[in-house]
Amino acid sequence: MTYSNSKTKQRILDVAVTYFTLYGYEGTNLEDIGKALGLSRGPLYYYFKNKNDL
């Protein structure tokens, strides 16, 4: 994984932690996380298979 890829993955994780903290696991979806990052679902699924994997 390149530096850019690991940086993107970390950004996704950071936003996911925030959303899970605010809305809980059930209240969070990958689309919301993607929107917060300006990413479509495709790149999210590149890094994580699903919400459980995240």
KOLVEXNU-805568 format. One line per field, with one value per residue (C-alpha): residue number from 1; x, y, z. Coordinates in Angstrom, 2 decimals. Each point is the difference from the previous one (the first is absolute). Example, Ala and Ser with C-alpha at 12.3 -4.5 7.8 and 13.67 -1.06 7.14 Angstrom:
% residues 2
pos <- [1_2] .
X <- [12.30_1.37] .
Y <- [-4.50_3.44] .
Z <- [7.80_-0.66] .
This chain:
% residues 54
pos <- [1_2_3_4_5_6_7_8_9_10_11_12_13_14_15_16_17_18_19_20_21_22_23_24_25_26_27_28_29_30_31_32_33_34_35_36_37_38_39_40_41_42_43_44_45_46_47_48_49_50_51_52_53_54] .
X <- [0.00_1.43_0.17_-2.95_-2.09_0.81_-0.81_-3.38_-0.74_0.84_-2.28_-2.84_0.64_0.11_-3.35_-1.51_0.99_-1.66_-3.21_-0.11_0.49_-2.73_-2.58_0.98_0.72_-3.60_-0.48_3.04_0.29_2.88_-1.74_0.04_3.68_0.74_-1.90_1.93_3.23_-1.16_0.30_-2.43_-0.71_2.45_3.16_-1.42_-0.52_3.54_1.31_-2.73_-2.28_-2.96_-0.92_0.86_3.50_0.38] .
Y <- [0.00_3.37_3.00_1.59_-3.16_-0.35_3.69_-0.43_-3.11_1.88_2.90_-2.48_-1.55_3.41_1.04_-3.42_0.26_3.40_-1.25_-3.18_2.10_2.48_-2.33_-3.51_-2.95_-0.44_3.72_0.30_-1.08_0.01_2.54_2.58_-0.64_0.31_3.28_1.45_-0.86_0.97_-3.63_-2.28_-3.47_-1.58_1.25_-0.93_-3.57_-0.02_0.46_-1.81_-2.86_1.29_1.94_-2.93_-0.16_3.71] .
Z <- [0.00_-0.96_2.28_-1.78_0.37_3.68_0.53_-1.71_2.04_3.20_-1.01_-0.51_3.40_1.70_-1.46_0.75_3.66_0.18_-1.61_2.10_3.13_-0.94_-1.59_1.08_-2.26_-1.15_-0.62_-2.25_-3.61_-2.47_-2.20_2.82_0.65_-3.71_-0.28_2.92_-1.82_-3.47_-1.16_-1.77_1.35_-2.46_1.71_3.41_-1.16_-1.36_3.55_1.96_-1.12_2.02_3.12_2.22_-1.53_0.66] .
